């Protein structure tokens, strides 16, 4: 973890002039997208490109023409969701490093400089993230000290990933290893992507709030249904691709995610499903895997019938 006093003394940051690609996917909310871009243009570190990915917006995007800066590129695609939009941006990125920014969020002015300095101080590390602060129409809210999450975090990252997308930066070499977001998932695709990178080695957490995350009704972290879907997506991913995790660690991760699903169903006052997932969590921890998988498949069939 890197704190307030561990800023790099690199004179070489400006001299070496590393290019940072900032990828901003957007779907409508054009005025907020302009605010997001301006927060990048106001950075103390100025060697960047901004890749705006229009994910099939239905609103008039001509106000974006006011962003008169040669470092801004706009890509267009049909509406396929944020994972697809970020992948599109990553494939077009020219930078030595890639950073994400959601279209309704903002960078603090020193964000890119401080994060690049952390990477130059730790050249073996491919991925970093920072703490962040919530904000809304009433102003700034609490700080989330997610930057305390640091080190060798795989596979624990599947249990509880505090990383917010507008805080991340990673080496472009990640994409050269054909590592992109899984577009089959609409929720938790970012967690799965960060987990894949953390599997490669240590990650850096910077415990300073260098991004502002807008709190709104559509914010996934405030949606219990989204949290349930995200946890289920992580379980599906682990079932399909988590073969490198030991049985004991896998049981612990499944226990935590199933318990979390049960907790969210309890908040939704769906007590039958809450009880089911709490029961499944403890059953799985005891190692009775085949029975649990059968129950989950039965539940999935029932949900598919209702849909």
C-alpha positions as CSV (number, residue, x, y, z in Angstrom):
1,X,0.0,0.0,0.0
2,X,1.3,3.5,-0.9
3,X,0.1,6.4,1.3
4,X,0.2,10.1,1.3
5,X,4.0,10.5,2.0
6,X,5.2,7.9,-0.5
7,X,5.2,10.1,-3.6
8,X,7.9,9.4,-6.2
9,X,10.7,11.9,-6.5
10,X,11.1,10.9,-10.1
11,X,12.4,13.8,-12.1
12,X,12.2,11.4,-15.0
13,X,8.4,11.3,-15.2
14,X,8.1,14.3,-17.4
15,X,11.4,13.7,-19.2
16,X,10.5,10.1,-20.1
17,X,7.0,11.2,-21.1
18,X,5.1,8.0,-20.7
19,X,1.8,8.1,-22.7
20,X,-1.3,7.2,-20.7
21,X,-4.5,6.1,-22.5
22,X,-7.6,7.1,-20.6
23,X,-10.6,5.1,-21.8
24,X,-14.1,6.6,-21.1
25,X,-17.0,4.5,-22.4
26,X,-20.3,6.4,-22.5
27,X,-24.0,5.7,-23.2
28,X,-25.9,9.0,-23.3
29,X,-25.4,11.4,-20.3
30,X,-23.4,13.6,-22.6
31,X,-23.0,16.5,-20.1
32,X,-21.5,14.3,-17.5
33,X,-19.2,12.8,-20.1
34,X,-17.9,16.3,-20.9
35,X,-17.3,16.8,-17.1
36,X,-15.3,13.5,-17.0
37,X,-13.2,14.5,-20.0
38,X,-12.5,17.9,-18.5
39,X,-11.2,16.3,-15.3
40,X,-8.7,14.5,-17.4
41,X,-7.7,17.6,-19.3
42,X,-7.1,19.3,-16.0
43,X,-4.5,16.7,-14.9
44,X,-1.1,17.9,-13.7
45,X,0.4,15.1,-15.9
46,X,-0.5,16.0,-19.5
47,X,0.9,13.3,-21.7
48,X,-2.2,11.3,-22.3
49,X,-4.8,10.4,-24.9
50,X,-8.5,10.2,-24.2
51,X,-10.4,7.5,-25.9
52,X,-14.2,8.1,-25.8
53,X,-16.2,5.0,-26.7
54,X,-19.8,5.8,-27.7
55,X,-21.7,2.6,-26.8
56,X,-24.6,3.3,-29.1
57,X,-25.9,6.5,-27.4
58,X,-29.4,7.5,-28.4
59,X,-28.9,11.2,-27.3
60,X,-27.4,13.9,-29.5
61,X,-23.6,13.7,-29.0
62,X,-22.8,16.9,-30.9
63,X,-22.0,18.8,-27.7
64,X,-18.9,16.6,-27.5
65,X,-17.5,18.8,-30.3
66,X,-16.9,21.5,-27.7
67,X,-14.0,19.2,-26.4
68,X,-11.5,20.7,-28.9
69,X,-8.3,18.8,-28.1
70,X,-6.3,16.7,-30.5
71,X,-5.6,14.2,-27.7
72,X,-9.3,13.1,-27.8
73,X,-10.5,10.3,-30.0
74,X,-14.1,9.2,-30.3
75,X,-14.9,5.6,-31.2
76,X,-18.4,4.4,-32.0
77,X,-20.1,1.0,-31.6
78,X,-23.5,-0.6,-31.3
79,X,-24.8,-0.8,-27.7
80,X,-22.9,-3.9,-26.2
81,X,-22.3,-2.7,-22.7
82,X,-19.3,-1.4,-20.7
83,X,-17.1,-4.5,-21.0
84,X,-17.3,-4.4,-24.8
85,X,-16.7,-0.6,-24.9
86,X,-13.7,-0.8,-22.6
87,X,-12.3,-3.7,-24.8
88,X,-12.8,-1.6,-27.9
89,X,-10.9,1.3,-26.2
90,X,-8.1,-1.0,-25.0
91,X,-7.6,-2.4,-28.6
92,X,-7.2,1.1,-29.9
93,X,-5.0,2.4,-27.0
94,X,-1.5,3.6,-27.9
95,X,-0.3,4.4,-24.3
96,X,2.3,2.8,-22.2
97,X,-0.3,2.6,-19.5
98,X,-4.1,2.4,-19.6
99,X,-6.5,4.0,-17.1
100,X,-10.3,3.7,-16.9
101,X,-12.8,6.5,-16.2
102,X,-16.6,6.0,-16.2
103,X,-18.5,8.8,-18.0
104,X,-20.2,10.0,-14.8
105,X,-17.1,10.0,-12.6
106,X,-14.1,12.3,-12.2
107,X,-10.3,12.3,-11.7
108,X,-8.7,14.4,-9.0
109,X,-6.0,16.7,-10.6
110,X,-2.9,14.7,-9.5
111,X,-4.4,11.3,-10.2
112,X,-2.4,10.3,-13.3
113,X,0.9,11.8,-12.0
114,X,0.8,10.1,-8.6
115,X,-0.3,6.7,-10.1
116,X,2.4,6.8,-12.8
117,X,5.0,7.7,-10.1
118,X,3.9,4.6,-8.1
119,X,4.4,2.4,-11.2
120,X,7.8,3.8,-11.9
121,X,8.8,3.1,-8.3
122,X,7.5,-0.5,-8.7
123,X,8.4,-1.4,-12.3
124,X,7.6,-5.1,-11.8
125,X,4.0,-4.3,-11.0
126,X,1.4,-4.3,-13.8
127,X,-1.6,-3.0,-12.0
128,X,-2.5,-0.2,-9.6
129,X,-5.6,1.4,-8.1
130,X,-6.4,4.1,-5.6
131,X,-8.9,5.0,-2.9
132,X,-11.8,7.2,-4.0
133,X,-14.5,9.5,-2.7
134,X,-18.2,9.4,-3.4
135,X,-20.0,12.5,-4.5
136,X,-23.6,13.5,-5.5
137,X,-25.7,16.5,-6.2
138,X,-25.2,17.7,-2.6
139,X,-21.4,17.6,-2.8
140,X,-18.6,15.3,-1.6
141,X,-19.4,12.3,0.6
142,X,-17.3,9.7,2.4
143,X,-13.9,8.4,1.4
144,X,-13.6,4.7,0.5
145,X,-10.1,3.5,1.5
146,X,-10.0,0.8,-1.2
147,X,-6.3,1.6,-1.7
148,X,-5.6,-0.4,1.4
149,X,-6.2,-3.5,-0.8
150,X,-2.7,-4.3,-2.0
151,X,-0.1,-7.0,-2.5
152,X,-0.7,-10.6,-3.6
153,X,-4.5,-10.6,-3.6
154,X,-5.3,-13.6,-5.8
155,X,-7.6,-15.5,-5.3
156,X,-9.0,-13.5,-2.3
157,X,-10.0,-10.8,-4.7
158,X,-13.0,-13.0,-5.6
159,X,-14.3,-12.8,-2.1
160,X,-14.4,-9.0,-1.8
161,X,-13.0,-6.7,-4.4
162,X,-13.1,-3.1,-3.3
163,X,-11.6,-1.7,-6.6
164,X,-13.5,1.0,-8.4
165,X,-12.9,1.2,-12.2
166,X,-12.2,4.9,-12.2
167,X,-9.2,4.3,-9.9
168,X,-7.3,1.7,-12.0
169,X,-4.2,2.0,-14.1
170,X,-2.3,-0.9,-15.7
171,X,0.5,-1.6,-18.2
172,X,-0.5,-1.8,-21.8
173,X,1.4,-5.1,-21.9
174,X,-1.7,-6.7,-20.2
175,X,-3.6,-6.4,-23.5
176,X,-0.6,-7.8,-25.4
177,X,-1.2,-11.0,-23.4
178,X,-4.7,-11.0,-24.8
179,X,-6.3,-10.1,-21.4
180,X,-9.5,-8.3,-21.9
181,X,-12.9,-8.0,-20.1
182,X,-15.2,-11.0,-20.5
183,X,-18.2,-9.6,-22.5
184,X,-20.5,-12.5,-21.4
185,X,-21.0,-10.8,-18.0
186,X,-22.8,-7.4,-17.6
187,X,-22.1,-7.2,-13.9
188,X,-18.7,-8.0,-12.1
189,X,-16.9,-8.2,-15.4
190,X,-14.5,-5.7,-14.0
191,X,-13.8,-7.8,-10.9
192,X,-13.1,-10.8,-13.1
193,X,-10.7,-8.8,-15.2
194,X,-8.8,-7.4,-12.2
195,X,-8.6,-10.9,-10.7
196,X,-7.0,-12.2,-13.9
197,X,-4.4,-9.5,-13.7
198,X,-3.8,-10.0,-10.0
199,X,-3.1,-13.7,-10.8
200,X,0.1,-12.5,-12.5
201,X,1.6,-11.0,-9.3
202,X,1.5,-8.2,-6.8
203,X,-0.8,-5.2,-7.3
204,X,-0.3,-1.7,-5.9
205,X,-2.9,0.0,-3.8
206,X,-2.6,3.8,-3.2
207,X,-4.6,4.8,-0.2
208,X,-5.3,8.3,-1.3
209,X,-8.7,9.3,-2.8
210,X,-7.7,10.2,-6.4
211,X,-11.0,9.7,-8.1
212,X,-14.6,10.9,-7.5
213,X,-17.3,8.3,-8.0
214,X,-20.8,9.6,-8.5
215,X,-23.5,8.1,-6.3
216,X,-26.7,7.6,-8.2
217,X,-29.7,5.2,-8.3
218,X,-28.0,3.3,-11.2
219,X,-24.7,2.8,-9.3
220,X,-24.2,-0.9,-9.1
221,X,-22.8,-0.9,-5.6
222,X,-26.2,0.5,-4.3
223,X,-28.3,-2.1,-6.2
224,X,-28.9,-5.3,-4.3
225,X,-30.1,-7.1,-7.5
226,X,-26.9,-6.1,-9.2
227,X,-24.8,-7.3,-6.3
228,X,-26.6,-10.7,-6.5
229,X,-26.1,-11.0,-10.2
230,X,-22.4,-10.0,-9.8
231,X,-21.8,-12.6,-7.2
232,X,-23.5,-15.2,-9.3
233,X,-21.3,-14.2,-12.3
234,X,-18.2,-14.7,-10.2
235,X,-19.4,-18.1,-9.2
236,X,-20.1,-19.1,-12.8
237,X,-16.6,-17.8,-13.8
238,X,-14.9,-19.8,-11.1
239,X,-16.8,-22.9,-12.1
240,X,-15.6,-22.5,-15.7
241,X,-12.1,-21.1,-15.3
242,X,-11.0,-21.3,-11.7
243,X,-9.1,-24.6,-11.9
244,X,-5.9,-23.2,-10.5
245,X,-7.5,-22.5,-7.1
246,X,-7.1,-25.2,-4.4
247,X,-10.2,-27.0,-3.2
248,X,-10.0,-25.4,0.3
249,X,-9.7,-21.8,-1.1
250,X,-12.4,-22.5,-3.6
251,X,-14.8,-23.6,-0.8
252,X,-14.0,-20.5,1.2
253,X,-14.7,-18.2,-1.8
254,X,-18.0,-20.1,-2.6
255,X,-19.0,-19.8,1.1
256,X,-18.4,-16.0,1.1
257,X,-20.2,-15.4,-2.2
258,X,-23.2,-17.6,-1.4
259,X,-23.5,-16.0,2.0
260,X,-23.3,-12.6,0.4
261,X,-26.1,-13.5,-2.0
262,X,-28.2,-14.7,0.9
263,X,-27.6,-11.5,2.7
264,X,-28.8,-9.4,-0.2
265,X,-31.9,-11.5,-0.6
266,X,-32.6,-10.9,3.1
267,X,-32.3,-7.2,2.5
268,X,-34.8,-7.6,-0.3
269,X,-37.1,-9.4,2.2
270,X,-37.0,-12.5,0.0
271,X,-36.6,-14.8,2.9
272,X,-37.1,-18.2,1.1
273,X,-34.1,-17.4,-1.3
274,X,-32.1,-15.9,1.5
275,X,-32.5,-19.1,3.6
276,X,-31.6,-21.2,0.5
277,X,-28.4,-19.3,-0.1
278,X,-27.4,-19.2,3.5
279,X,-28.0,-22.9,3.7
280,X,-26.0,-23.5,0.5
281,X,-23.1,-21.5,1.8
282,X,-22.6,-23.6,4.9
283,X,-23.4,-26.8,3.0
284,X,-20.7,-25.9,0.5
285,X,-18.2,-25.1,3.2
286,X,-18.6,-28.6,4.5
287,X,-17.5,-29.9,1.1
288,X,-20.8,-31.4,0.0
289,X,-20.2,-29.9,-3.5
290,X,-22.2,-32.2,-5.7
291,X,-25.4,-31.8,-3.7
292,X,-25.1,-28.0,-3.9
293,X,-24.4,-27.9,-7.6
294,X,-27.6,-30.0,-8.1
295,X,-29.6,-27.5,-6.1
296,X,-28.1,-24.5,-7.9
297,X,-28.9,-26.1,-11.3
298,X,-32.5,-26.7,-10.1
299,X,-32.9,-23.1,-9.0
300,X,-31.4,-21.9,-12.3
301,X,-34.0,-23.9,-14.2
302,X,-36.8,-22.5,-12.1
303,X,-35.6,-19.0,-12.6
304,X,-35.3,-19.6,-16.4
305,X,-38.9,-20.8,-16.4
306,X,-40.1,-17.7,-14.6
307,X,-38.2,-15.5,-17.0
